[in-house]
Amino acid sequence: MGNNIANVNTYGYKKSRTTFKDLISQQISGAGAANGARGGTNAQQVGLGTQASSIDVIHTTGATQTTARTLDLALSGDGFFPVATISDLARVGVDRGNQMGNNVITGAIDRAMNLSYTRAGNFYMDDRGYLVTSDGLYLVGETGEKTLPTPAEITKGNTALTAINVFETSYKDMLDATKVLENKANTLLTAYTEYEDALTTGTSVISAYNAMSAAYQDFDNYVKGNNPYNGSGFNTVADSFYNANGGTQTGSVVTLNNSINTFNGAPVSEIVSQVSTIVSKLNLPTTANEDYADAPPTPGNASDPTTYTAVASTDVDKVKSLLDKITNYKVDLDQVAQSVVTYENAAEALLKPSWSDSLSGEAGLIQIPLDAQSFSIGPDGTVTFVNSSGQLNVAGQIRLANFANAGGLEKAGGNLFRESSNSGKVDKNANGIQLDELFAPGTNGVASIVAGALEMSNVDLSEEFTEMIVAQRGFQSNTKIITTSDEILQELVNLKR
């Protein structure tokens, strides 16, 4: 009773009871049969106490408590979740270290796993996505179709990712360089405007001209990669990103294009189209001397502002045209980035195992990929998930064990039961436990699964306290026998006096 009360809040706990039987009896006289003169008589026997008869585990179903947690599972009916630790790693295709497995158990389940059984359905995902108990025991069932990447696919994916990594570094440099170019072009356009205003008003013409000349020189130095930029100007970055000079083309865009063209299954045409049109849309320079803007007009007489001439309208238009191209170019760069992400996802997918929408027909462990968008568990135990690409896949199916005499199972602690010689066996053919000897929920008389709920303890507190009071009073009554016997003996002694 004390253990039952202590486990009143233990999920899946099954209460126990103790039954008693009388001890031997002392026979005073035997039974007598009837004869012609009188009827029969009963034997006269004096009982000599009691002894424990049995300690039973009562496997009635506990109340269902809703939790709304997907991995909380209650069983509505008979059966137990099979859970286990691995006893033979060579027989189980489990992910470990850098090695990926197909989750299949080879041969008999009980030869590869140390099986226990439980009604406590509070399961968790471990760091590899396997469904486990709170103590780390694997949930055993039918695994989904998990296909591992081949060595060729791994090589192909890694090669693609290497090209993408090189491109991403160059892409960031190009994006930053474009922003700097845009800033310097805007500064030059502003300087043109301020110089024109100075010419119109006749004030600060020389200082405005000097500012315009400095802005142009800063712009020109950056475009060509001359000092003070130490060869890191726009031309240099652009050449590294996409060098379209005659002969063999180089640059990270070309490298990426070559990588895409050898990668079957990627959206090749879309990505190549995006990256191949970048040069023409911005008119990247093909030589270090090609400029985006003309130099300012020759300065006039330093002592006479009226000798300074206006900037040609074609020069101003050239800078404005450049700024328009830069705006469009940044949009193109963003489209390229989105396309490369698609390519990267395709490359990364080659390095990962894949699942289908079917079960494998093999016993094994149930694993949900860590990048799954969502997952659910049906009443029949089927575990499904939506993968990173939005497709519905099957991770596996939970199976249940059933026993002819559930009361004969041995309690192993930790909410676990173990098979005993009197519980009945899961293995019916003496060839080890096979998948078909574990039943899909809702079939062969076993329970269906209620996801988002847990089975509570079947302990009834009011019943336990009542039984405790009865037991206490019974013990008190038994102790009175000693007192009464002592008083009778005392009276006998007194009679003799």
N, C-alpha and C positions, 0 to 999 in steps of 0.2 A: 504493500500500500504506500509506503513511504517513497519507493522508487517511482511508482505511478504518479504520485503527486508532484515529485520533483521534475517529471518530464511532461507535465501538463501542457507546456508550450513548445515541446519538441516536435518539429514537422515530421509526419509519417510515423510517429512512435505508436507502438502497439502495446496496450496495457497487459499486465500479467495478473494472475490470481493464484492463490494457494488453496488447494482442497485438502481435506483431512479424512482419515478413516480410523475406525476404532482399533485399539490394540487387542491382544489376546484376552480371552475371558476365562475366569476360574469357574469350573463347573461344580456346583454343590450337589446337584442330583440330575440324573439324566431324564429324558422324556420317557413317558410310559404309554404303551398302546392301550386302547380300550379292550375290556374283556366283558364277559357276560354280566358281571356284577356291577361294574362301574366304567365310567368313561376314561379316556386317555388324559394324561397329564403332561404339561410342558416341562422342558428342562429348566433347572434353576442355575443361572450363570451370573457371576459377578464380573462386571467390566473392570479392566485394569488400566484404562487410560486411552489416549489417542496418539496418532502419529500422522505425519504429512503423507498425503496420498499422491499429489501431483502439483507441479507449478506450470500452469498453462499460459500460453501467449494467445491473447484473443485478437484475431485478425479481422475484426469488423472494420468497415470503412469509416475514417474520421470525417469530420465536417470539412467542407471546402471553403477556404478563405481567399477572396479575390485580392490580387496584388497589382494587377495591370502590368506586371513585368514579364516580358516576352519569354525569358528563360526560366520562369517559375512554372512548373508542370504538375498538375494533380492527376491522379488516376481515378477514374470513375468506374470502379469494378475491381476484379481480381487481377493479380499480376504484380511483378516487380521490375524496376529498372535494373538491367545488368550493368554493373560498373566494375572497373578492374584496373590494376596496375599491370605493366608489361613485364612478363617474366622471361621472354626470349625476343630480344630486339631484332634478331635475324628473321623472324617470322612476321614482323609488323612493319609496314611501310610508313613509318611516322616521320614527320619533319624533325630533324635535329641537327644542330650546328648549321653548317652551310649546305647540308644535304636535304633535298626535298624527297618526300615519299608519296606513294599513291593512296595511302591510308588503308590498304587492304591487309587483312589478316590471312596469312597463308596457312592452310591446313585447319585442324580443329582449333576452335576458339580457346578452349581451356588448356591447350598445350602451349599457347603463346601468351595467355593472360591469366592472372590470378583473379578469378571472378568472385564478386560478392553481389548482393542484391539489396535493393533499398526501395522504400516507398517515399522517401524524402526527395521531392523533385526540384529543389532549389539548385539549379545548375548555373555554370559560369563559363565564360570564354577565357582560355589561357592566352599567353603571349603569342601563340601561333594560330589562334582561332579555334582550337579544339574545345568541344563541350566537355566539361569536367565537373566533379563535385567540389564542395568547399575544401575538401582534403586533397584535391588533385587527381582523383581517380577518373579515368576516361569513361565516357558513356559509350557503350558498345551497341552497334546496330548494323544496318546495311549502309555502306558508304555510297556516295554519289560517284559518277564517272569523272574522275580527276585525271587529266592528261598532263604529263610532265613535259617540259620543253626538251627538245632534242639537243645534242651538242651543237649541231649545225645552226639551230635557231638561236642558241645562246651566243654563238660567235657572231651571227648576223646582227642580233640586237645590240651587242656590245660595240660592234664596229659602227653601227648607225649612231649610237649614243656618243661615241667619241667624236664623230664629225659634228654632231649637234652641239656638243660642249665647246668645240673650237668656234663654231658659228656664233654661239650665244655670247662669247667674250667679244668677238669682233662686232657683233650686232649692237651690243651695249656701247662700245666705243663709237660706232657710227652714229647711233642715236644721240649720244652726248655731243659729238662733233657737230651734228646738224643743228642742235639747239644753240651751240656757241656761234656757229655761222649765222644763224637767224638773228641772234642778239647783235652781232657786229654789223650785219647788213642794216638792221633797224637803226643802229647808232649812226651809220654812214648816211642813211636817208634823212635822219633828223638833222645831221650836220649840213646836208645840202639845203634843206629848207631854211635853216637859220642863216646860212650864208646868203641865200636869195633875199631873205628879209633884211639883212644888213645892207645889201646893195640898194634895196628899194628905199630904205630910210637914210642911207649914207652915214650910219653910225656903226662903230665897232666892226667895220668891214675887215680890217687886217686880222683882228683877233678871231673873227668868225672864219676867215679863210684858213688861218693856222689850225683851228679846231677841226675844220673839214679835212685839211691835209693830213692831220694826225689820225683822224678816224679812218680815212682811206688807207693810210700806211698800215694801221693796225689790222684792218680788214684784209689787205693784200698780203701781209706777212702770214696771217693765219691760213688763208687759202693756199698759199704756196708752201707753207711749212718752213719758211725762212726764220732766222732769228727774230725775236727772242723766244720762239716756240720750239727750238731745238729739234726740228724735223717731225714734230707731232701735230702739224697743221692738218687742215681738212683734206688736202690732196693726199697726204700720206695715209691717213685713216681710210679714205675712200679707196685708195689703191689696195690696201690690205683687205677691205671688205669686198670689193669687186673690181679687179683690174681687167679692163677690156682692151688693153693695148694689143697690137698685132702679135701674131705668133701664138704661143701657148698661153691660154688664159689662166690666171691664178686668182687667189683671193678666197675668202671663206664662203662666199656665195657659190662660186664655181665648185668648191669642194663639197658643199652641201648638195648641189645639183647632181654631182657625180654619185654621191652616196644615195640619193633618192632614186636615181635611175637604176641602181643595182639592188634596190629593196622592193621586192615584189609585194603587192598588197597595199602599199601606201598610196594616198591620193596624189600620185606623181604629177599628173598634168596640172592639177590645181596649184601645187607648191612651186613647180618649175615656172609656171606662168607668172606667179606673183614675184618670185625673186629675179626672174630674167628681165623684167621690164623696169627695174629700178633705175638702171643707168640712163635709159632713154628719157625717163620722166624728169630727171633732175639735170640731165646733160652734164654728167661728171666730166671734169677736164681729162684730156688724154695726155697732156704734157704739163710740166711744172710751170710753163710760162703762160698758159691759158688763163685768162682772168674772167671773173664774173662782173667786174665793173671797170670802167675806164678811169685813168688818173684824172684828178681835177685840172682845170685850165691853168696855164702858166701864171704865176703870181705877177701882179703889176708893180708899179713903183712903190716902194715901201713908204715914201713920204706923200704919196698921192693916191688915196683910195679910189678915185675915179678911174684910175688906170686898170683896175681889176675887172675881169670879164665874168659874165654869168656862166653857170654850168650848163652844158648842152642838155636839152630836153631828152635826147636819146640816152645820155648817161643816167639820168634820173629814172627813165623808163626801164633801163636795164636792171637797176637795183630792185624796182618794184616787181618786175617780172621774176626776178630771183626769189623774192619773198613769197610770191604766189606759188612758185614751184616747190619751195620748201614746205609750205602748208600741205600741198597735195602729197608731197614725198613722205611726210610724217604719217599720213593716212595709209600710204602704201606700206610703210614699215610696220605699222600695226597689223595690217592684213597678213604680212609675211610672218609676223610673230605668231598669229593665231594658227596659220597653216603649219608652222614648225612644231607647235604644241601638238597638233594632230599627228604629225609624223613621230614625235617623241613618244606619244602614247602608244602608237603602233609598235615602236621599237621596244618599249618597256614591256608590252604585252607578251613579246616573244620570250622574255626572261621569267615569266610567271606561269604557274600551272593554270589550266583552264578546266572549267566544269561544263557539263552538258545539261539538258533539261530532263535527264533520265537517271534512274538508279543503276548501279553497277551489277547488282545481283550477287555481290560478294560481301561477306562479313568484314567489318572494319570499324574505323573510328569516324566520327562525324566532325567535320571541320568547316567553319565559315570563314571565307577570306577576309582579311582585315580591312581591305578596301571596299567591301560590300557596302552599298548604299543603305540597304535595309534587309531584314530577314524576318521570317515567321515560321511557326510550327503548327501544323494542322492536327485535327482530331485523330487522324490515322498515323501520326508521328512523322510525317514527311516534313523535312526541314528545307525550306526554299529561301533563296536570297536574290536580291537584285544586284548584279555586278557593277563595276565601275563604268561600264558602257551602257547601263540601263537594261540589260537583258536578264530575264528570269532564269535562274539555274537551280539545280537540286543539289544540296549538300549531303543528303542521306536520309535515312528513315530510322527512327527510334524503334527498337524491338523490345518486347517484354518477355520475361520468363514466368512460367506458371508451374505450380507444384501441386501434386495430388494431396499432400498434407502440409499446408503452410504452417500449421502449428508445430510441425516437427523441425522447422528451421532453427538453427542455432544463432543466437544473438552474438554479434562480433564487436559491438560497440561502434560509435560513430554513425549511428542510424543504419548499420549494415547487418544483413543476415547472411548466413552461409548454409549451403546444402549439407544435410546430414543423412545418415543411413536410413532414417525414418521419415524424411520429408518427401521422398519421391525424387526422381532424377530428371534433370533437363535432358540429359543424354539418354535417349531411349534405345539406341542401337549399340551402345557400348563401343562406339568408334570415335568418341570425342564429340563435344558440342558443335553442331553445325548450324548454319544460319537458319535453316528451315525448322529448327527446334526452338528458335526464339520467334515469337509471333508478332505480326503487325498489330498495333492497337485496334481494337474493335473487331478482331477476328478470333476464331477458335476459343471463344469464351473468355478472352482477356479484356481488360478495361480499355476504354477509349481515353484519349488525353485531353485535358482541359488546360489550354495555355493561359498564362496570366493569372494562375491560381495555385494554391498549395493545399495539400491535405494536412489537416491539423491532427494532433494527437487524439486518439479515441478515448482518452481518460475522461470519466464523468466525475467531477469533483464532489458533487453531492453524494454520489454512490460511494466514493472512496472514504469520505468522512463518516458516512453511516457505518460502513464496514469497520472502520477504525474504532468507532465507539463500541460496536458490538464485540469486537475482539478484545478491547480494553476491559469491558464489563465481564466478559467471559473469563479473562485472566484473573480479575478481582474475585470472581465467584470461586474459581479453582483454589485461590489462596485461602478462602474461607474454610475449605475442607480441612486444611491443616489445623486451623484454629479450632474448628468443631471437634475434630478427632482428639486434639489435646484436652479439650474440656471434658469429653466423655471419659477419657482415661483418668482424668483428675477425679471425676465422680466415682469411678470404680475404686480408686484408692481410698476415697473418703468413706465409701460403704464398708470397707474392711475395718476401718477404725471404729 
